[in-house]
Amino acid sequence: MNQDRHTADRHTADPHTADPHTADLAGGRTLTARSVLASALLGEEPPELPVAHLVRLAGLFGIAPNRARVALSRMVATGEATSDGSGRYRLAGHLVARRLRQATSRLGTTRPWSGDWSIVVITGGPASADVRVARRRALHAARLAERREGLWLRPDNVELVLADPEELGVERYRGRPDSDAAALAAALWDLQGWARRAGAFIDALGSTPTQSADDLAPGFLLSAAVLRHLQADPLLPPVLLPEGWPGALLRSTYNQWDRHYRLALRQWGRSEL
C-alpha cells in the first residue's frame, strides 16, 4: 500500500480526548483517519453510517473534515467501503471479513474438543515478501500458532477457516501431540499475558464513563483495544487454559459496556441533526 497514503492521513489522538490509562491500554496506537472511520463502521449494525456522522466522529480525534472525506474516498477507491450516492458509506471488501472475525471473537464460541489438533504445514516453494506476509496474516487470523518455521497448529475445537489453502501454499492435517497438550498450549500462546491484559480491560470497562460527549473519544479507543484483544484470544478448550481464565468475563463486561456506549454515541450523533 502506498506509504504516502499512510503519512497523509496520520494523526495522533488528541491528548485531551483520552486519559493516560485508556491511551496506555490502547497500546499508544497512532490513529489515522482511515482507522477511525473503519472502526466506526465496524461497530455498527448494519455496518454503514452517514458521511456527516463519520466526519464529525473523526473530528473527535483532531481529524479535519476535508481529511476525513478524502480518507472515505480512498476507502471507496480501494474497495474497503461503498457509497450509495445519498451520503451513506458501508463497509466492503476485506473489512467485511474482518467484521465477521470481530463478531466471532466477541461471541467466543467453540465446539467440544476430542483431543485432536489442526495442523497446517507450509508446502509451497519460495514466496515473495507480500505472499509471506499475507500467509502469516491468514494463519494468525485463523488462530493458529507457529510451532516452528512452516508448522502451525491449534486444538481442533473451532472451525479452521482458510480462504484458499492452495493459494496460500499450505496443506492441512489433523493429529495429536505425544507431549502434554496443556504444556504445548502454554508454549504456543502467552496465556498469562493475555489474561493479565484482559483483567486490566475489565477494570477499565468498569471505570470508564459513557454518558457524555467527552467520554466518546476515550471510549472509542478502549472499545477498539478490547476488540483487538478478543481477536487475540486463541479460544482454547477449557482444559488447556490457566485457572480463572477471564475470557468469558471480559466478553460479558464489554457487551454490557458497549450497549451503553453505543447509546451515548447514537444520542451524540442525533444532537447535531
Number of C-alpha atoms within 10 A of each C-alpha: 6 6 7 9 13 13 10 12 18 17 15 14 21 14 12 12 19 22 13 13 12 21 18 14 17 22 11 13 13 11 18 23 27 23 16 24 24 22 17 20 22 22 19 14 8 10 18 20 19 13 18 16 19 23 22 16 23 25 18 20 22 15 23 15 17 10 18 24 19 14 23 24 17 15 21 18 11 13 14 19 23 19 19 8 7 8 10 15 23 20 26 19 14 12 17 17 12 14 20 13 16 18 16 14 20 21 14 18 11 14 10 10 15 11 13 15 18 19 22 21 16 16 13 13 7 9 12 9 9 8 14 14 12 13 20 16 12 18 21 16 18 20 22 22 21 18 14 9 8 12 15 22 24 25 25 22 19 20 12 17 12 16 10 10 15 11 11 20 17 19 13 14 10 13 13 15 10 6 8 10 17 16 11 14 20 14 12 18 16 12 18 13 10 18 18 13 15 22 17 13 23 20 13 17 22 12 9 16 16 23 15 12 14 14 18 22 22 25 24 24 24 25 22 17 20 22 17 14 17 23 22 15 19 25 20 20 19 12 10 17 18 13 8 8 17 17 17 12 14 22 20 14 15 21 14 12 19 18 12 13 22 17 13 18 21 11 14 17 16 10 8 9 7
